[in-house]
Amino acid sequence: MSQAEDYLYKKYNNLENHIQGVTQPSTVIEQTLVDLISFFKSPDTQIFNLNNLYLSLKNEDLFNAINAITIFFMKDSGNMTDGTNVIPDLIKEEKIFYSTMLSKFLIEHGFESYSPQKVVVYAKRKMDKPSFNKIPQPDFYDVANKPYWFESTAAKFVEENKDKLK
């Protein structure tokens, strides 16, 4: 089993049953991920259309598929053997949050007013003024300047600011 397959199986409990034919995918999301895993299993013969990701996946599902593709090309396929590490942090064991995921994490830890929209606004302010402290400093930005945070960064922010909740 490839590391990319394993990554998706850990994220989506039903996928392995779908691949083995025990059950059928019940959503477009599941079918898209099954098709992606089929490609990982037989990349020389199986075709995967990237347009399926664009049309079928959003938010965390898209993020997970992109991570799996990155893992496949960097660790499983042998196509990136020269040490190239284009997206080094995406394949770390630590969870990475985009703004909506950060919002959910903060809300779960008592910061109820941190809606996804507010996190986006705060992230923009943080980019313009790093001393703005209503949100943790993003760990990195993608090529479109979208911020991402490691779970440890978010947890540290919660720990350092939990007194302000009272």
NORURHU-V392591 format. One record per residue. N is the residue number from 1. RES is the residue in one letter. PSI is psi in whole degrees, -180 to 180 (* if undefined). BURIAL is + if it has 16 or more other C-alpha atoms within 10 Angstrom, else -. Layout:
{{N RES PSI BURIAL} {N RES PSI BURIAL}}
This chain:
{{1 M 135 -} {2 S 160 -} {3 Q -32 -} {4 A -43 +} {5 E -49 +} {6 D -41 -} {7 Y -47 +} {8 L -37 +} {9 Y -36 +} {10 K -31 -} {11 K -31 -} {12 Y 107 -} {13 N -36 -} {14 N -15 +} {15 L -41 +} {16 E -39 +} {17 N -37 -} {18 H -43 +} {19 I -39 +} {20 Q -6 -} {21 G 9 -} {22 V -41 -} {23 T 164 -} {24 Q 145 -} {25 P 136 +} {26 S -7 -} {27 T 164 -} {28 V -35 -} {29 I -51 +} {30 E -43 +} {31 Q -41 +} {32 T -43 +} {33 L -36 +} {34 V -44 +} {35 D -39 +} {36 L -44 +} {37 I -38 +} {38 S -40 +} {39 F -45 +} {40 F -37 +} {41 K -36 -} {42 S 68 -} {43 P -21 -} {44 D -24 -} {45 T -25 -} {46 Q 134 -} {47 I 133 -} {48 F 126 +} {49 N 117 -} {50 L -26 -} {51 N -28 -} {52 N -39 +} {53 L -46 +} {54 Y -44 -} {55 L -29 -} {56 S -26 +} {57 L 145 +} {58 K 159 -} {59 N -124 -} {60 E -35 -} {61 D -43 +} {62 L -44 +} {63 F -45 +} {64 N -40 +} {65 A -42 +} {66 I -41 -} {67 N -44 +} {68 A -42 +} {69 I -42 +} {70 T -46 +} {71 I -44 +} {72 F -51 +} {73 F -29 -} {74 M -29 +} {75 K -32 +} {76 D -37 +} {77 S -26 -} {78 G 6 -} {79 N -16 -} {80 M 77 -} {81 T -4 -} {82 D 15 -} {83 G 1 -} {84 T 132 -} {85 N 76 -} {86 V -42 -} {87 I 73 -} {88 P -37 -} {89 D -16 -} {90 L -19 +} {91 I 8 +} {92 K 161 -} {93 E -26 -} {94 E 141 -} {95 K 142 -} {96 I 132 +} {97 F 135 +} {98 Y 180 +} {99 S -42 +} {100 T -40 +} {101 M -39 +} {102 L -43 +} {103 S -49 +} {104 K -43 +} {105 F -46 +} {106 L -42 +} {107 I -43 -} {108 E -24 -} {109 H 23 -} {110 G -4 -} {111 F 68 +} {112 E -27 -} {113 S 1 -} {114 Y 73 +} {115 S 161 +} {116 P -38 +} {117 Q -41 -} {118 K -40 -} {119 V -41 +} {120 V -46 +} {121 V -47 -} {122 Y -39 +} {123 A -40 +} {124 K -44 +} {125 R -39 +} {126 K -38 +} {127 M -40 -} {128 D -32 -} {129 K 92 -} {130 P -24 -} {131 S -9 -} {132 F 120 -} {133 N 25 -} {134 K -3 -} {135 I 150 +} {136 P 152 +} {137 Q 127 +} {138 P 145 +} {139 D -30 -} {140 F 165 -} {141 Y 148 -} {142 D -175 -} {143 V -20 -} {144 A 14 -} {145 N 26 -} {146 K 133 -} {147 P 151 +} {148 Y 147 +} {149 W 143 +} {150 F 152 +} {151 E -36 +} {152 S -34 -} {153 T -44 +} {154 A -43 +} {155 A -40 -} {156 K -42 -} {157 F -45 +} {158 V -48 +} {159 E -45 -} {160 E -22 -} {161 N 7 -} {162 K -27 -} {163 D -30 -} {164 K -11 -} {165 L -22 -} {166 K * -}}
